[in-house]
Every structure is written in C-alpha cells, then in structure tokens.
C-alpha cells in the first residue's frame, strides 16, 4: 500500500506511524543479531511485517504500535499485543510458511512467530524526547503465539 492511496489525513498519520514502528522494530532485531530478510512481505494467503533470521530460527514478526491502552489502567504494550487477533496470527503463520518454502536457505529453519510492540513512553525522562522525535520503546516478544495451521 502507498500513502498516496490514503485520502484521509488520520489514516495517513496511522500509516506513517506504523511504518516508523516497523523501522524501529528492524533496528531492534538487528541489534539483537538478526538479519532482516523481508519487510512487509505479502502473498495470497497473508502478509508478514518482518521476516528475520538468526542462527537456525526464522522469525515472522508482527509489529504493533500503540500510544496507550484501550481501557483505563491497561498498558499500551498489553493493548498492542491484544490487537493481534487469532485470524491475523493464522494469516501471518501461513504467509511465513509460504516464504520459507519459496527460499532454499529458509526451508530447514525453525519457524517462530514473534511480536514487537512499539509504545510511546508516557512518563519519565525520555518521554518528551520520544514524543518530539515521534518514536517509542520497542519490546520484543519471541514466540508470542503458536499457530495451528491445520
């Protein structure tokens, strides 16, 4: 999808915010020793935000960005994780399997389904800087879910 297709300014901001979160997530994975193989990879059965490899593991990563919780008292990271529906989890898993099957260097790797949440800090020393620069704190959840693809 291209930002040019989005007419609504609110949708444009959300799209750009999501792309920014994906860039932050890629850097976090690189710092943790992963090699990024694909970003926003799509196929007929689904899409994966980031596909990354470290050692014998192929991580299919879903990235979620949230500014705050959905209900009072809920942490933004909790809201971001709960935003990944079971249907979306299955689509990510199926797409990751297709990706691995199409690449000879990924066929024998262990497929793991991860999540990275990028949330805006609401308090503390860095919160003002983070808001000004429009970035947030990433948190990696390896093996965030298991998919039953049968």
Helices and strands as residue ranges (DSSP letters): G 3-5, H 9-31, E 35-43, E 46-54, E 57-66, H 76-82, H 86-102, G 104-106, E 110-119, H 127-133, E 137-141
